[in-house]
């Protein structure tokens, strides 16, 4: 399987979060939002490319009825460059049966796997944080964290492939957007996440690569600090943002896939389906060749 030379953490992250690049933000707000949860979700949907859904790269559940998740929204306090900000928050998790191989779920004819190769699903956790002033406008600020349960490292430089049979974990990816589309991508830091399902079910449809599964409301215990670097049309800049999330619990959705089925990818699918192919793309195209 071909491997590409990595450019920088910012370039790698940009490739993984193409779904969110279309966000256009405006204005600024730092206090608790006056919007209700339904209006905040409408703003979020506009910010995610005018989709009538909430999607997460690496976390595939799609919400077509925003009213279903409105009662789950929390507002939490985070620090951005030591400035306290109150933001809406939502967690999403996708899990898979033991022994799942990414190569057997997402079939990419252009990049067939090596014989016996099996990449386990990673980065199945998404945390969305955003500020909005109107249901008819995209968020003023948006932070999107792609991570995993436990402690996720966002430092690409320490997570490249090492020679040997067991590669290191894929690093987390985060994007921060503000001020008419200014983009900041994760450079370093960690996020610690613990997820607990509740008995409350949710009605999210299964993704195309799930043959069976279920969805439940869950609690997400989150804590971490992540450094972002500004990403421009010419690449990363020297400007940084530091986002700190004091330990807080938010609500969200957990979609547990119990049986998978293969789907064949086309080049368009890499921008359209925000699921397991993120892991395959990271391992096959972004990390330097060592074998």
N, C-alpha and C positions, 0 to 999 in steps of 0.2 A: 504493500500500500504506500503510495507516494507521501512524502512529508515535505512541507514547505518551510522555508526559513522565516522565523518570526521577525517582526519589525520592532515592536515595542508593546508593552502592556496596553497602551491606548489603542493601537491598531488592532490588536487581538480582541479587545473588548468591543470595539466598533463593529467588528465582523459578527459578533455574537448577538448584538442587540439592535439589528437593523430595523426591527419592528417599531422601535421607539424613536428613531432619528427624526421622524416627521413631526414631532411635537413642536408647536409654536407657542411659547409662553408670553405672558405680558403682565406688567405690573409687579407688585410685591406685597406680601402681607406677613406679619410675624405673630399676630395674636390669634386667639381661637376664632375659627371661622363662624360666620353667621349663617352659613348655608346648612340646610338639613342634609341627612345622609344621602337621600335620593338625588338631590341637586349636586352634591359632591361627586357622586358616581357618574352622573351625566357629564360633568366637566372632565372627569378622568377618561371617559370613553372618547370625548373629543380629542383629548391630549394623546390618545393612543391611535391616532390616524383615522378618527371619525368612525371607529369600529363600535358597533352596539354590543360590546362585550368587554370582558376583562381577561386579558391573556398574559402569560408570563413565559419568556424563553426558559426552557428547562422545566416549566411547570405548565402542563398542557390544558388544565380545565378551562372551558370557555363558558362564561355566564351570559346567556342570552336574555335573561330577565333580571334587570338590575334591581328591581324591587325585592328580589329574593335575598340579596345579600346586604341591602341597606341596613337592616337591624344589627348587622355584625360590625359595622364601622366603629372604630374608636378614634379619639383624638389624643395624641401623645406629645410629649415634649422631647425635642432633640436639640442638639447644639450644632450650629454651623459656624465655624470659625469663632467659637466661644460666644456666639449670639444665640439666645434661646429662641426656638421656633416651635409653634404648635402646628401639627400636621395630622391630616387624616391618615389612618393606617389600616392595612389589610394584608393578611398572610394567605399564601396558597402553597399547598404541598401536593406532590405526585409521587407515589411509591409503586414499586414493581415486585413481582414474585422473585424469590431467591433463585439465582442462577440465570437471570435474564441477561442476554448478550445484545448489546446495541446493534451489532452487525447483523443479527438475525431478525431485528425488528424493522430497521430502516435499511432497505436494500438500495444501494447507490451503484448503478451499473458502471459509472465512471470510476469508482474507487472500490473495487472488490476487496474484501478482507483477505489477509494471509490465511493459509490453512490453519485451522485450530484457534484462530484469534478470537478472543472474547473480551469485550469491553463492558464492564458493569455500568449500569446507569449511575450518574452522579449529578450533582447540582439540581436536585429535585425540589428545591425550596425557593419560593419567591416572596419577597417582602416589598410592598408598595407603600410609599409615603408621599403625600402631596398636599399642597395648599391651593385653594381655589377661592375666587371671589364671586363667580357667577356660574350658573348651570349652563349657560350658553357660550362659555369661553373655556379654553384649555386651562389646565392648572398654571398657577403663577410659578410654583416650584414643584419638581417631582424628583423623587429618589427611588430608584429601582434596584434592589439587591437580589442577585442570583447566587444562592449558596446551597448548603446542605445541612442536615441535622448534625449537631455537635458544633465544633469550632472549625470555621472555614477561613482559610488564609487567602487574602486578596493580592498577594505578592507574586506576580508572574515570574520574576527573576529567580525565585527559589523553587519553582514548580515545573521547570522544564524536564523533559525526559532524561532520565539517567539510564546508562546501559544496564541491562539486567532484565530478568523475566517479569518483575513487578514494577510498573511505572508509578510515580508518586501521584497523589490525588490531583485532579484538575483544580486549578485555583478558582476562587469565586470571581464573579464579574459584577460590577455595579456601575450605574450611570446616574448622573445628577444633571438636571436640566433647569435653566432659569433664564429670565430676561431675553425674550424674543429668540429662543432657540440656542442660547449659549450651552455648550455641552462640556461636561466634565466626566472623565472616566477613571475608574479605580486604579490606583497605583500600588497601594499597600494597605495593611491593616487586617483586622480579624472581626468576625461576627460569630457569636455563640448563640445557638438556637436549640430550644427544646420544644417539642410538639406533643400535644396530648389531644386525642380525639374525644369527642363527647358522644352522647347517644342520639343527638339531633341529626337527622339525615338531611341531605340537600339534593336538589334535582338536576345537577349538572350533567349534560349528556357526555357519554364516553368519547374520547378522542378516537380517530380512525384506527390507531394501532392497538386499541384495547378490545379484546374479545369479550371480556367480562370485568366487572369491577363495581365499586360503590363509592359514595361520597358522604362525608359527614362534616359537621361544623367542628372546628378544632381551636385550641388555644395555642398561641405562639409566644414563648418566653424568649425575648430578644435582648441582646446586649453586645455593644461593640464600638469600635472606632475605625473609620476608614478614611484614608487620604486619597483625594481625587486630583487629577491634573487636567487642566483645560485642554480640550481637543478642538483644533481649528481645521480649516480646509487644507492647510499645509502640514498638519500633524500636531503632535502634542506641544504645548507651550510650557513656560516656566512657572505659570500661575497655578497655585494649589488651593484646594478647599479641604477642610478637615471636618467630617461629620461624626459626631459622637451620639450614640444612642444609649442613654442610661438604662439599666435593666428595667424592662417594662413588659407587661403581658398584653397582647392584642388578640383579636379574634380573626378567624379566617376559615378556609375550606381545605379539606384533605381528601383528595381523590386517590383511592387505593385500587390499583389495577391488579386483578387476580389472575388474568390470563391475557397474553399478548397475541397479536397476529401481525404478519409482515405487511409493510407498505413499501411500494417502490417509489423512490424519490426522483424528481426531475430538478433541474437547476432552479426553477421557480419555487419549488417546495422549501428551499432553504430560507426564503424570505416569508413563506406563508404559514408553515407549520412550526409553532414554537415548542418543540418537544425534544425527544431524545436525540435528534440529529445534532443538537448543540454539542453533546459530548463527542460524537463522531467527528464533527467539524473541528473541534478543538484539538483532538488527538491526531487527526490526519492532515490538517492544513495549516495550523498555527504554530505548532511546536517544532523545534529544530530536529532534523534527522539524526538519529544515533544508532540506527541499525540498517 
